[in-house]
């Protein structure tokens, strides 16, 4: 995708370093960083300089490549995998990418590991883009059908599942970008997604691409649905179970409840690596990240002279909690849009799409 007319990925290799877009400075400032070792990659993931399940996975793969380039031993590989694996617990793509990189390295002799690691990391990044383009094509059919009936499509999305959350293109936003590029009249209601305000990133990147959008408070979505102003909801996910339960940014569950009550279709758009075929009980087994309560008690603002500051919104001593994700049960999900196609949000639906048996 493009920023000020210049095409970017969200992570890429530059010589012996890894470049990222520092998302903690968006939407006020567009700034790129160059990371030189695995520790810096781990910090970027933990601090949310990179965020979004697919992007976390791809960035971790590059982190393994940096680690192996410095020291190709099995011990260092294991240390790097452990370090990166402990950064963010909820997104399944992280462990998927680390395990894939580790398996690949175990088939390569030490002298050849560095080149193989960079190659495999690049493969993971390229595959992510291919997955997302496929998601976009499948989701485009849904948007086109609504536009053919109504003349225009109003989509509501929660959090950021655009190109900033992936290597490129996005998951939930991929059909939206393809629809816009195809000339389909489309408008996006963008949840602000407190406390990290990832919705601001969604609004920023949609605006960069020229897609009409309106930023709303998180609690406004149900009201819009009640008044017929939302045709469908599309969100991304950090993990989808084999039964079709969707783990996504906190607040997604409430949007799904409102959508169900208002008969608004609710979709999750995910690449294949985001599906967890092992977990049986989403509510009990998916680890929900508890982030620093400072994210709830402060807010980043721009003041006079375009100065960006972190300000308190509560007095000292006020207690807070900050669960970062919630689980939307499959019964509230209309379907899962994947790179393979669109499946009912059920064990049978996903099994049939992927042609695999799951206990």
C-alpha positions in Angstrom: 0.0 0.0 0.0 1.0 3.6 -0.3 1.9 6.4 2.1 2.0 9.8 0.4 2.2 8.0 -2.9 5.2 5.8 -1.9 4.6 2.0 -1.6 5.5 0.3 1.6 5.3 -3.0 3.3 4.9 -3.0 7.1 8.1 -5.0 7.6 11.0 -5.6 5.1 14.6 -6.5 4.9 17.3 -3.9 4.3 20.7 -5.6 3.9 21.5 -7.1 7.3 18.8 -5.3 9.2 15.0 -5.4 9.4 12.9 -2.3 8.7 9.5 -1.6 10.2 7.0 1.2 10.4 6.9 2.4 14.0 3.1 2.2 14.7 3.3 3.7 18.1 3.9 7.1 16.4 0.9 6.8 14.0 -1.3 8.5 13.1 0.5 11.7 14.1 3.9 10.8 12.6 5.0 8.4 9.9 8.4 7.0 11.0 10.4 3.9 10.0 12.9 2.1 12.2 15.8 -0.3 11.4 16.3 -3.2 13.8 19.6 -4.9 14.1 19.1 -7.9 16.4 16.6 -10.3 17.9 16.3 -8.3 21.1 15.2 -5.2 19.1 12.6 -7.3 17.2 11.2 -8.7 20.5 11.0 -5.1 21.9 9.2 -4.0 18.8 6.6 -6.7 19.1 6.1 -6.3 22.9 5.8 -2.5 22.7 3.5 -2.7 19.7 5.7 -0.8 17.3 4.5 -3.7 15.2 1.1 -5.2 15.9 -1.5 -7.3 14.3 -1.4 -11.1 14.3 0.0 -11.7 10.7 2.6 -8.9 11.1 3.7 -10.2 14.5 4.4 -13.6 12.9 6.3 -12.2 9.9 8.3 -9.9 12.1 9.2 -12.7 14.5 10.4 -14.7 11.5 12.8 -11.9 10.6 13.9 -11.9 14.3 14.9 -15.5 13.9 16.8 -14.6 10.8 18.7 -11.9 12.6 19.5 -14.2 15.5 20.7 -17.0 13.2 22.9 -14.5 11.3 24.6 -13.6 14.5 25.0 -17.1 15.9 23.7 -20.2 14.0 24.0 -22.6 16.9 21.0 -24.7 18.1 21.3 -23.0 21.6 21.0 -19.5 20.2 18.1 -20.6 17.9 16.2 -21.9 20.9 17.0 -18.8 23.0 15.7 -16.6 20.1 12.5 -18.7 19.8 11.9 -18.5 23.5 12.5 -14.7 23.6 10.2 -14.0 20.7 7.5 -16.5 21.8 7.1 -14.7 25.1 6.3 -11.3 23.7 2.6 -11.5 23.0 0.6 -14.6 24.1 -2.7 -14.3 22.2 -1.9 -14.2 18.5 -1.4 -17.7 17.2 0.6 -16.5 14.1 3.5 -15.7 16.4 4.1 -19.3 17.5 3.2 -20.6 14.0 6.0 -18.5 12.4 8.5 -19.3 15.1 7.9 -23.0 14.9 8.1 -22.9 11.1 11.4 -21.1 11.2 12.8 -23.4 13.9 11.8 -26.5 11.9 13.4 -25.1 8.8 16.7 -24.3 10.6 16.8 -27.9 12.0 17.1 -29.2 8.5 20.0 -26.9 7.5 23.6 -27.2 8.5 25.0 -24.3 10.4 27.1 -22.7 7.7 24.0 -22.4 5.5 21.5 -21.4 8.1 21.7 -17.6 7.8 20.9 -17.6 4.1 18.1 -20.2 4.7 16.7 -18.1 7.6 16.4 -14.9 5.5 14.9 -16.9 2.6 12.3 -18.5 4.8 11.4 -15.2 6.5 10.9 -13.6 3.1 8.7 -16.6 2.1 6.5 -16.0 5.2 6.2 -12.3 4.3 5.4 -13.0 0.7 2.8 -15.7 1.6 1.1 -13.3 4.0 0.5 -10.9 1.1 -0.8 -13.7 -1.1 -3.1 -14.9 1.7 -4.5 -11.4 2.2 -5.1 -10.8 -1.5 -7.1 -14.0 -1.6 -9.1 -12.9 1.4 -9.8 -9.7 -0.4 -11.1 -11.5 -3.5 -13.4 -13.7 -1.5 -14.7 -10.8 0.6 -15.2 -8.6 -2.5 -18.0 -10.8 -3.7 -19.9 -10.1 -0.5 -19.5 -6.3 -0.8 -20.4 -6.4 -4.5 -23.6 -8.2 -3.8 -24.7 -5.6 -1.3 -23.7 -2.8 -3.6 -25.7 -4.3 -6.4 -28.8 -4.2 -4.2 -28.3 -0.9 -2.3 -26.0 1.1 -4.5 -23.5 1.6 -1.7 -22.0 -0.4 1.1 -21.5 0.7 4.7 -19.0 -1.5 6.6 -18.2 -1.3 10.3 -14.8 -2.6 11.5 -13.2 -2.9 14.9 -9.5 -2.4 15.7 -7.0 -2.4 12.8 -6.9 -5.3 10.4 -5.5 -3.4 7.4 -2.1 -3.4 5.8 -0.5 -2.0 8.9 -1.5 -5.2 10.8 -0.2 -7.5 8.1 2.8 -7.4 5.8 0.6 -5.7 3.2 -3.0 -5.4 2.0 -4.7 -6.4 5.2 -7.3 -9.0 6.3 -10.6 -7.3 7.2 -9.7 -4.3 5.1 -8.5 -6.3 2.0 -12.1 -6.7 0.6 -12.7 -3.0 1.3 -9.6 -1.9 -0.6 -10.4 -4.2 -3.6 -14.0 -2.9 -3.6 -12.8 0.7 -3.6 -10.3 0.0 -6.4 -13.1 -1.7 -8.4 -15.2 1.5 -8.2 -17.8 0.1 -5.7 -19.2 2.9 -3.6 -18.1 2.1 0.0 -17.9 3.8 3.3 -16.3 2.4 6.5 -17.4 3.1 10.1 -14.2 2.9 12.1 -14.2 2.1 15.8 -11.6 4.1 17.7 -10.8 0.9 19.7 -9.7 2.2 23.1 -7.4 2.0 24.9 -4.7 1.6 22.2 -6.8 3.5 19.6 -5.9 1.2 16.7 -9.0 2.5 14.9 -7.0 5.7 14.4 -4.6 3.6 12.3 -7.5 2.1 10.3 -8.8 5.6 9.6 -5.3 6.8 8.7 -4.6 4.1 6.2 -8.1 4.2 4.6 -7.7 7.9 4.1 -4.2 7.4 2.6 -5.9 5.1 0.0 -8.8 7.4 -0.5 -11.5 5.2 1.0 -14.3 7.2 2.6 -14.5 6.5 6.4 -15.8 8.0 9.6 -14.2 7.5 13.0 -16.7 6.6 15.8 -16.5 6.0 19.5 -16.5 2.3 20.3 -20.0 2.4 21.8 -21.6 4.0 18.8 -21.7 0.9 16.6 -24.9 -0.6 18.1 -26.7 2.7 17.6 -25.7 2.8 13.9 -26.8 -0.8 13.4 -30.2 -0.1 15.0 -30.8 2.7 12.5 -29.8 0.7 9.4 -26.5 2.5 8.8 -24.4 -0.7 8.8 -24.7 -3.3 6.1 -22.1 -5.7 7.5 -19.3 -6.0 10.1 -15.9 -7.3 9.1 -13.2 -7.7 11.7 -9.8 -9.5 11.8 -8.7 -11.9 14.4 -5.7 -13.0 16.5 -6.9 -16.5 16.7 -9.9 -18.5 15.3 -10.6 -22.0 16.7 -11.5 -25.0 14.7 -15.1 -24.5 16.0 -15.3 -21.0 14.5 -14.9 -19.0 17.8 -13.1 -15.7 17.1 -10.6 -14.1 19.5 -10.0 -10.5 18.5 -9.4 -7.1 20.0 -11.4 -6.3 23.2 -14.8 -5.1 22.3 -15.3 -7.3 19.3 -17.8 -9.5 21.3 -20.0 -6.5 22.0 -20.1 -5.6 18.3 -21.1 -9.2 17.5 -23.9 -9.1 20.0 -25.3 -5.9 18.6 -25.0 -7.2 15.0 -26.9 -10.4 16.0 -29.7 -8.4 17.6 -29.9 -6.1 14.5 -29.6 -8.9 11.9 -26.4 -7.4 10.6 -24.0 -10.0 9.1 -20.8 -10.4 11.1 -17.6 -11.7 9.5 -14.1 -12.4 10.6 -11.4 -12.2 7.9 -8.3 -14.3 8.6 -5.4 -16.0 6.8 -4.9 -19.8 7.3 -2.1 -19.4 9.9 -4.6 -17.6 12.2 -6.7 -20.8 12.6 -5.8 -22.8 15.7 -6.8 -26.4 15.0 -5.8 -27.6 18.5 -7.7 -25.5 21.1 -11.1 -26.9 22.0 -12.5 -24.4 24.5 -11.8 -20.8 23.4 -12.9 -19.2 26.6 -10.8 -21.5 28.8 -7.8 -22.1 26.7 -6.9 -19.0 24.7 -4.5 -16.9 26.7 -5.8 -13.4 27.0 -3.1 -10.8 27.2 -3.4 -8.4 30.1 -1.5 -5.2 29.2 -0.3 -2.3 31.3 -3.1 -0.4 32.9 -1.3 2.8 31.9 -2.8 2.3 28.5 -6.2 2.8 30.0 -5.3 5.7 32.3 -3.5 7.8 29.7 -4.1 9.0 26.2 -1.8 10.3 23.4 -2.8 13.7 22.1 -1.6 16.4 19.8 -1.6 19.9 21.2 -0.6 23.3 20.0 2.2 23.5 17.6 1.6 19.8 16.5 3.3 18.6 19.7 2.4 15.1 20.7 2.1 14.3 24.4 1.0 11.5 26.6 -1.6 12.8 29.1 -3.4 11.4 32.1 -7.2 11.0 31.9 -7.6 9.8 35.5 -6.1 11.0 38.8 -3.2 9.1 40.5 -4.2 6.0 42.4 -7.3 5.1 40.3 -7.5 1.4 39.6 -7.9 0.0 36.1 -7.8 -3.3 34.2 -6.6 -3.8 30.6 -7.6 -7.1 29.0 -6.5 -6.8 25.4 -8.7 -9.4 23.7 -12.1 -11.1 24.0 -13.7 -14.2 22.4 -16.7 -14.0 20.2 -18.5 -17.4 20.1 -19.1 -19.0 16.7 -22.9 -18.7 17.2 -22.6 -14.9 16.7 -20.3 -15.1 13.6 -22.0 -15.3 10.2 -18.9 -16.8 8.5 -15.1 -16.8 8.3 -13.5 -15.2 5.3 -10.2 -17.0 4.6 -7.7 -17.3 1.8 -9.3 -20.6 1.0 -12.8 -19.2 0.7 -15.7 -18.4 2.9 -16.8 -20.9 5.5 -19.6 -21.1 8.0 -18.3 -20.3 11.5 -18.5 -23.9 12.7 -16.3 -27.0 13.1 -17.9 -28.6 10.1 -17.7 -25.5 8.0 -13.9 -25.0 8.5 -13.2 -28.7 8.3 -15.0 -28.9 4.9 -13.1 -25.8 3.6 -9.7 -27.1 4.7 -10.5 -30.8 4.1 -9.2 -31.9 7.3 -10.5 -33.8 10.3 -10.3 -32.2 13.7 -11.2 -33.8 17.0 
